[in-house]
């Protein structure tokens, strides 16, 4: 049976309700676990009107949604009667696309309505991996030691603006939401169609207007491997080629730093090194380089050589040829690291690999997009010069970059269950090279105070908090006026021990020496949101297929 699309208009808000043999096409409500659809948002109090075309089927679908949002038991018999009508409804065969949802004037548009949310009440969780989490906490403190002065514009390298000459990037799907800070498009924006209430189970291949992803001029997809330790996704790495001999090394992808390094002539290094004897284009230098990561560091000298991802490369890319690498890096499967933040903060003082690709016009667009899997070794990727619509569902919501140093955006606070919130005024760095989420001490304290029974986890040192494992709730980050939900399995880092009812939260506090207005948004968030990093000065998020 062909699925139908019905439209209900109330005041200035229009809602597309998809019908057919599957469901009413709306999402689960976290506040009513028994329901199979989410609450419709509050709408203006003006009278209802149903535009043509309309049918008995549309009325049935609307009543189904209404019933699923009711919380009064006295309506039970009415709901059962209405739900039974659907078997006799005749779906509409077609609908004018101009009648699809236009929410440009709606006050209830929220990013987290585009993600299937469930409450945090996980009974099948493992034990907290304290060693890995405390190691990362120390690394983050060292990684962002200069963040305060960088964000203040102190000690920066010149910004070369390699995006100049590129046209404005538009993601290749019908969900795109253009405008500053995620403003939905108006109905006059070239007829853009925004489907706010899409069925999360619907594959993107069923959606008209979403092109298949295929290699094209100026685009390259770098497959990533998810390195996990228990339930924690530690890092994501992929193959890059170095030198004239195209030696392949696995490199960690990091949007929170701006330097590229690989081991060269490194004594004691256990991971694969770059053998410069196999490259006729390698150019060493005597200029020293040193990069510190909390629990360890790499040091060596700057060098130049050809660096590539598949068919796309840079002939004279500067990188740190690391002669000394601390032992903790041998615990990881990757050989080196690719920084994808802005070159203004590069220790080398040179443009990044991505910036050189743009400057040499090797890419079709001044953007790269990142998909991170959850606990699956394969399936993650970086799309250089492109956006992969098969990895996202729903509109892209754009957030302007505050400082061309880190991929920094405005963070307004954190919330519980979409209602109780801990307001804040932070600059948040979006960082694929960090696993968890970090906020200043006072923000973390205010946030966990919203969760009954939570408190500092002093047994792990400063920064950690616990909460009752059986407390039902969900967490959202408020970015640029929009609320973005975090998947509960990513927020819950596990029980303090296997018999405990206390679980460790994935939002950590950063204390002394850390800028009081800085937050770090790591993979815990990005696994739920497909991310696009546009050198025009914005970061976009669309609901990830991980949460389908």
Secondary structure, DSSP 4 states (H G I P E B T S, - for coil): ----EEEEEETTEEEEEE-SSS--S-PPPTT-TT-SSPPPPP--SSPEE-PSS--HHHHHHHHHHHHHT---GGGHHHHHHHHHHGGG----S---GGGS---TT-TT--GGGGS----S--SS--B--HHHHHHHHHHHHHHTTTHHHHHTT-SPPP---TTTTPPPP--SSTT-B-SGGGPPPPTTSTT----SS--TTS-GGGSTT-PPP---TT-EEEEEEEEEETTEEEEEEEEEEETTTTEEEEEEEETT---EEEESS-TT--S----GGG-TT-EEEEEEEEEEETTEEEEEEEEEEEEEETTEEEEEEEEEEEEEE-GGGGGSS-SEEEE-S-GGG-TTSS--HHHHHHHTT-SSSSEEEEE--SS-SS-EEEEET---GGGEEEEEEEEE-S-BTTBEEEEEEEEETTTEEEEEEEEEEE-TT-SSEEEEHHHHHHHHTTSTT-EE-GGG-TT-EEEETT----EEEEETTEEEEEPHHHHEEEESSTT-SEEEESEEEE-TTS-TTEEEE-HHHHTTEEEEEETTTEEEEEEEGGG-
